[in-house]
Amino acid sequence: LSRTAAELNVYETMMFYSFFVSFSIVDEEIFYQYDLTRSKKLPTAVLDTYIRETMLWHYRPRRLKIKEEKAVGYQISQINNEWFFFVGKIEVYERDRLLEQQQKMLGHSLTQLLEKLQETAMQQLPRKSTEDSALSYLMIQYANVLLMIDFYIAKPVVIGIDLESLPIYRIAFQQYLNRELRGVSGIEIESYEEGKNYDLVITFCQRNKQQNEYYLSEFASPYDIIRLKRRIEMLKKEKN
């Protein structure tokens, strides 16, 4: 029987393990339960802890929800395991260009944090630090996680639409504004309510000097949409 039975040696076991923990084969909840019981002395487990805590510390006192923190921990672990166990990557995008765009989105403070994360990864796994291409891809992956955290903790820009001075076309025009601004992340749009505070009120005429208002120049103007999107991006930066 020993000659015909399927036998797995230690290398085959490690091969299966490396795939399971690197390529999102198990879901977040199962991985979270596994993470609670796995040895914290594993090189990747130590690196996971350092990277996760460094990221979350940067955002204090703001904190993620439990579900969001699980998602972040899951992504970090997948990234670190892939970097540790595998060599090489089939890339779809130009790496340097992608990292440059990510750093623009992250801003100066988070780009500095990204450099700190790189130093931490090199210190924890020094034998991998000589692989420049793999290290560069690792930074792209860490940048994705930082953008993910940014999305989770960002306070939404609340926008009120006040078109009472346009009674006939009010519903149609509000649908137009909703459609044009739907693709902008981090915003909440609703009909204007008197007495409620908004980060921005879109209207045709001045109503409340205490509110931050944008006055539309004409009906369904692409010019207004462009300016509104710019104003919204400025408000998102100010609020967060």
Summary of the structure (lengths in Angstrom):
residues: 240
radius of gyration: 24.3
end to end distance: 66.0
largest distance: 87.7
contacts: 622
relative contact order: 0.09
helix: 60%
strand: 8%
